[in-house]
Amino acid sequence: MSFDEMDVDTVWMDGEFVDWDDAQTHVLTHSLHYGTGVFEGARCYDTADGPALFRWDEHVDRLFDSAKVLDHDIEHTREELTDATLSLIRDQGLESCYIRPLVYYGYDSLGVSPTECPSETIIACWPWGTYLGEDAIEKGVDVMVSSWRKHASSQIPTNVKATGPYVNSMLAGEEARRNGYVEAIVLNKEGSVAEGPGENIFMINDGELFTTGVSESILDGITRDTVIELARDLGYTVHDEASIGRGQLYTADELFFTGTAAEVTPIRSVDDTAVGNGSRGPITEEIQQHFFDLVEGKLDGYDEWFLRV
């Protein structure tokens, strides 16, 4: 669904609520040319107790951490960003939505150094359903191992959610789609599994979960952390610093992606090789159901992860 088809009309820009069509920046904005923005993707869910932001504090903390690495000076407090987000959701009557905060170097000069450019901050919210397709949650997705490698943390910090490095994700994802797949899996420079273009990856073998560790050039995803905790609460052993070889993808009992946009999405094949029986596996389904019960407010014991709208 394009933005023109969505019933949203306001963007928050550095303390002001601006009409959606007027939320603009100059064509010589530094971050447009050099990819020097940092961002987050969070979700508001329509829970049993009404709309609520899910793990918002962790997303805001990561935004400020990313900004620190790229020398951004966010001229707004965490509380200001939170209040702006809640206002956007309330005023636009959104019950569930995707939330995009972005901090970027604005217009002043166009040398590679952004020293003279102001750090500008925006927040937008819009309805966004299943990221990898309506059938993906139940039936799973077909993926390929990309020819593009994930950049190493010695080249670009992989714990930072910056705009520029996402060209790597775009190239991998588009390569997959051109070849008839829904999504890609990227390997790191050593040839081990890293993650998806916008998702972390979990493998299940012999009833235990394995997910690639932060040393494998991944973004330490907040949904990844959520699933690790949920799986352990369900009694599963989770190896959260695993190194996974490409060949293990083909012999895994089950595979699934996690991410704010992707949520928990099963992988049914890799490079045309069926994963397990070629459909969503039983452990994936259990964890997936537990995750959706959680974000819909049906589970007790996780109240600290929600901020009510």
N, C-alpha and C positions, 0 to 999 in steps of 0.2 A: 504494500500500500504506500503510495506517495504522500508526501506531506500535504499536498493540495487536497487530498481526500480525507484528511484528518480534521477533527473538530478541535483545533488548538489555535490560539490567537495571540499568545504573549510569550516573550522571552525576557528573562532578567539579565540586565547588562550593567555591571558595576554600580549596583544600587538603585537602578531604575527599571521599572516594568515597561517594556517597549512593545509596540505592536509587532506581531510576528513578521509582517512584510517589511518593516522598517529596521529590523535587526541586521544591520550591515556594517561592514568594515572596509577600509581602503584597499584597493588592489595591490598597493605596495606594502601591505602589512608584512612584517618580518616573518612571522610564523607561516604565512602562506607560501613563502619562497624557500624557507629552510627547515620546515617541520619542527619548530622549536616550541610547540605547545605541549601541554600535559592535560590529561583528561581522566574522567571516570565514567563508568556505566553502572548505574544502580537501578533497582526496581522498587516500585511501590506495588504492593499486592492488596487485593480486595479480600481481606481476612474475615473471619467470623465476627470480629469486633470492629469491622470497618477498615477503610484504607490505612495501610501502614508501610513505612519505609523499612526495607529489610537490610539489616547490618549497615546502616547508614554511617555510623561512627567510623567503622573500619574503612569505608570508601572515602570519607573525608580525610581520615588520617593518611591514606595512601596518596590522595591528591596533594596534600601538603608535603609529604615525603618526596614525591616526584618533582614538585615545584622546587624544593630545596636543591636537588641534584642539578637542575637546569638553571639555577640562580634566579628563579622567579620570586618576586616579592608580592605575595597575595595581600592586597590592601583591604582585606575583609576577614573578619574572624570566622571561626567555625560556626558560631551561633548565627552570624549574619547569613551565611550560606544555607544553613538549615532553615532559618525563618523564610528566606526567599523561596526555597524549594517547597516548603509546606504551603506558602501562599499561592504559588503557581498551580499546585495540585487542587487546592480548595477553590480558587477563583475560576479555574477552567472546568470544574466539576468532574475531575478525573477520578475514577475509582481504582483503576490499576494503570500503571504506565511505566515507561522507561525514562530514566533521568540522566541527562548528560551535562555535567559540569565541565567547563573547558577554561584553562588558563593559557593565554598566548601572548607573545610579544607583538605589540601593535605597531602603529605607523609613526615613524620618525626618521629613521635612516635605514639604508639597505646594505650596509656592510655585513659580513658574516657575524661579527660581534654584535650582540643585541644591547650593548650597554646603554645606549641612548634611548632605547625603545621602552615604552611603558608596558608593564604586565597588566593585561586586561582579563576580566573574568566574566563568563556568561554561564547561565543555566537554562536549559530547555527541557521540557517534559512532553512526551507524546505516547499515545497507545502503541504498543508493540507486542504482538503475540509471539508465536513460536518462531524462533530465529531460523531454524534449518528446515522449515516446512511443516505443514499441519499434520502430516502423517509420521513425521520423524520421531515423535515422542513414543509412539506405540510400535511402529514398524522398524525403526532404526534407519541409518543412512549408509550409503555406499561411499567409501572414501578411497583415496589413492595416496601413496607416499610421494610427496612432491620432490621434484628435482632441485628445488630451491632449499638451501640450508638455513637454519635459524642462526642469526648472528650471535656471537659469543659475548659474554658479559665483559670481556676485556676490550671489546670493540665499541659496544653500546650497552649501557647498564640494562640488564633484562628485568630488574626489579622496579624499573621506572615505566610508568604507562605514558609514553610520549607519542606524539602524533607521527613524527618522521619515520620511526622504525616500522610503522604499520604498512609501509610500502612492501616490506617483506611478506607480511600476511596477505596483502592484496594480490601479490604475484602468485603466491602458493595457492590461494583460494581460486583465483581465476584460471590458473592452469588446470586445476581439478575440474572446474565446471566446463571448460572447453573440451575436456576429455570425457564428459558424460558422468562425472561424479558430483556428489553434493558438496563434499568438503575434502580438505587435504589433511595429511599429517606431515609435519616437518621434522627432520632429523637435525641434531646439532652438528657442530663442526667435526666431532669425533665419529659421527655416523650413528650415534644412539638416538633413540626416540626423544624428542623434546616435547612437543604439544601440537595442538591444532593451530590454525591461523588466529583464532580468537577464543580458543578453548584449551583447558587442561585435559589430560587423558588418564583414564583408569583402566587397568587390566585386571581380570579376575582369573585365577588359576587355583584349582583344588580348594575352592571355598575361601581363598584369601585375596585381599585387594592389594594391588601394587599401583602406585602413581609416581611419576618421575619427580625427582627431588629438585630443589632450587639450584643445585650445582649443575643441572642438565640444561641450563640456559632457558628456563621457563619463567613466566610471570607467576608469582605465588598467588594464585587466584583466591578470591574470597569465597566463591562457590566451592572451589576445591577444598578449602579448609572446612566449610560447612559439611560437605559430604564425608570427609574424613571423620569428623566428630559424630555425625549421624550413624555412619557404619560401625564405629566403635561402640556407640550406644546400643546398637542392635546385636552386638556380640561378635562382630567380625574382626579379624586381625587385619590391620592396614599397615603396609610398608610404604611410608610417605617420603622416603629418600631413595626410591628405587632407580636403578639404571636398567632400561629396557632396550634390548636389541631389536633391530628391525624384524628379524626372523621370528621373534616371539609374538609379533602381531598376528602372524598367520596361524599360530598354534594355540592362541589364547582361548580359554573357555568362553570368556565374554570381554567386550570392550565397551567403554562409553566415554563421551565427552562431558565436561562440566564447564559452566560459565554463566555469567549474569544473563547474557542474551540466550545462550543455548540451554541453560538450566541443566537438566540431566537428559542427555540424548544418546540412545544406544547406537553402536556401530555394528552393522550387520555384515559388512564385507570390507576387506582391505585389498586393493589391487585385484579385484574380482575373485578373491579367495574368501569363502564364507567364514565368518567368525562363529564358532560353535555350530549350532544348527541353522545358522543364517537368519536368525530373528532375535528379538530382544530376549536376553537370558533371564533366568529366574531371580538371580541375586540383583542384577541391574533393575529388574522390575520392582523388587522389594525396596531397594534404596530409593529409586525414583518415586514410588508411591509415598514413602516416608518423607521425602523432600517436599513433595507437593502438599502433603498433609501439614507439614511444618509451615510452609509459606502461606497456606490458607488459614492458619491459626487454629488448627485442630489438635496440636500436640502441646502437652504441658511441659514446663521446664525450660522453655527457650524465650521467655518474655524479654530478656535483655537484648535480644537481636532485633526487636521491633521498636519503631518510633511511630506512634499513632498520629495520623493526620488530623 
